Amino acid sequence: MSVFNIFLCVMMGVALIVFISLYFVEAGYGMLVSPRWGKLINNKVAWFIMEVPVFVAMVVLWACSPHKFVTVPLIFFLIFELHYFQRVFIFPFLMKGKSKMPIGIMLMGVCFNCLNAVMQGYWIFYESFYVNYSAFGLHYTDIEWLYSPMFVIGVLIFFAGFATNLHSDYIIRHLRKDPTDTKHYLPKGGMFNHVTSANYCGELMEWLGFAVMTWSLAGLVFFIWTFANLVPRSNTLYHKYQKEFADEMKGKKLKRVIPFIY
């Protein structure tokens, strides 16, 4: 087993620990913000600092690769960076209010994003060239992969998730009509008609789609990490909503993060 694959296996093991831990410990940001995780800093600044390393690191890995203009890896790279361009240069600056994030949460995000850049960037621009893409007994050349069922299905899932994420963030940003309002509201509309954490549902769809389109262990590990982080958090938020909005949620068949399932 290569050093890279050992690294991916270790990351999967850590993800399992994180998944279990987050059912007992609240990650204190967003609605659950808590000073237990360190000094509170401006949310916009924290989001930018937390997300920019993965965007920049992927660009560096791409620039240093001798395969930077090979079609399929380049498309993987552009799709990946589309998400993080929005997360780094658009999402933080659309935030309203004066919310905060603990510096400890921000630093953990920076750490994971750097590791994830290594996972995805190294696979896309270096490791994948030593592996023949194959699935269901079929072998694909570089361009042929764009017509494979894995790529097509993965892209469709990714962009459905991307759209869900953007729309859900829009709904959340517009819950408060007055800038001085600090109350919480139950999100409604779009995927929020089915789950209480529609934005997380969208993100899960994105990275599931990315794992399918790349057909890689690195992509799968990223999805597992996303699942390990967001599913327990969605459970915590679900119970918080049940307490705060008991009357509104009564009679609704809302799930936490996966429509009709969980």
C-alpha positions, -999 to +999 in steps of 0.1 A: +000+000+000+014+034-010+020+062+015-008+082-001-033+054+004-022+049+040-028+086+045-063+083+031-071+053+054-059+073+084-081+102+074-111+077+072-103+065+107-102+100+121-135+108+103-151+079+122-139+094+155-152+128+145-185+114+136-190+097+169-177+126+189-200+152+173-230+133+187-218+142+222-199+175+216-214+205+199-192+222+174-198+258+185-204+279+154-234+293+136-266+289+157-245+269+182-217+294+186-198+291+219-167+308+234-157+273+247-139+269+214-118+300+218-120+338+213-149+349+191-139+367+159-159+382+130-177+355+111-169+369+077-131+371+085-132+336+100-149+320+070-125+336+046-094+325+066-108+290+070-117+283+034-090+302+014-062+277+021-078+249+002-085+271-028-049+284-029-033+250-022-052+234-051-041+262-074-005+255-063-008+218-068-023+224-103+004+249-113+032+225-102+018+195-120+032+183-154-003+172-162-021+206-156-038+207-190-050+171-193-087+174-199-104+153-173-082+163-143-085+199-153-123+196-153-122+179-118-100+208-106-124+235-120-155+219-105-138+216-071-126+252-073-160+264-083-173+254-049-145+270-030-145+302-051-180+307-039-171+298-004-141+321-002-149+351-023-187+353-023-203+335+007-186+353+035-194+387+021-231+380+017-234+373+054-256+396+073-254+407+109-225+406+133-222+369+140-190+355+154-170+323+151-146+308+177-110+309+166-106+272+176-133+262+151-116+283+124-082+267+130-096+232+129-112+242+096-079+255+082-062+222+092-088+200+075-089+221+044-051+219+040-052+181+044-081+179+020-062+199-006-034+173-004-060+145-007-078+159-037-050+178-054-024+150-051-049+124-064-061+146-094-028+159-106-003+132-096-017+098-083-045+093-109-021+091-138-007+058-124-042+043-122-063+033-152-099+045-147-121+015-148-155+005-137-179-023-144-152-040-165-149-010-188-118+010-194-118+047-203-092+070-218-090+106-207-117+121-229-139+090-228-143+094-191-164+125-198-190+101-213-189+075-186-220+070-164-199+077-133-188+111-146-223+121-159-241+110-128-215+125-105-217+159-123-255+159-121-254+151-084-227+177-077-246+206-095-279+196-079-262+198-046-245+231-055-278+247-064-294+233-033-266+248-012-268+282-028-306+284-025-306+272+011-280+298+021-301+324+004-331+314+025-311+315+057-297+349+049-331+364+045-347+349+076-342+382+094-358+412+077-344+438+102-306+441+107-311+446+144-331+413+147-312+386+166-340+360+169-339+326+154-364+314+127-373+281+113-362+281+076-389+273+050-390+267+013-369+247-011-352+217+004-361+231+039-396+217+032-381+183+037-351+187+060-341+212+087-305+214+074-310+219+037-277+236+032-259+206+046-280+183+024-267+203-006-231+200+005-234+163+010-248+160-025-219+180-039-192+159-025-210+126-031-212+137-067-175+147-067-166+112-053-187+095-081-174+117-109-137+112-099-143+076-090-115+079-064-107+069-029-097+105-022-131+118-033-148+091-012-128+101+019-138+138+014-175+127+012-170+106+044-155+136+062-184+158+050-209+132+063-190+128+096-191+165+102-225+176+090-248+147+098-242+149+136-244+187+135-277+184+116-290+162+144-281+188+170-298+215+150-329+194+145-333+189+183-327+226+188-354+235+163-378+210+180-374+229+212-375+264+198-402+258+172-423+230+187-456+244+174-443+251+139-427+216+135-457+198+149-474+178+121-445+184+097-425+153+086-392+171+085-360+150+085-326+162+096-305+162+065-314+134+042-350+138+028-374+110+038-346+091+055-328+109+083 
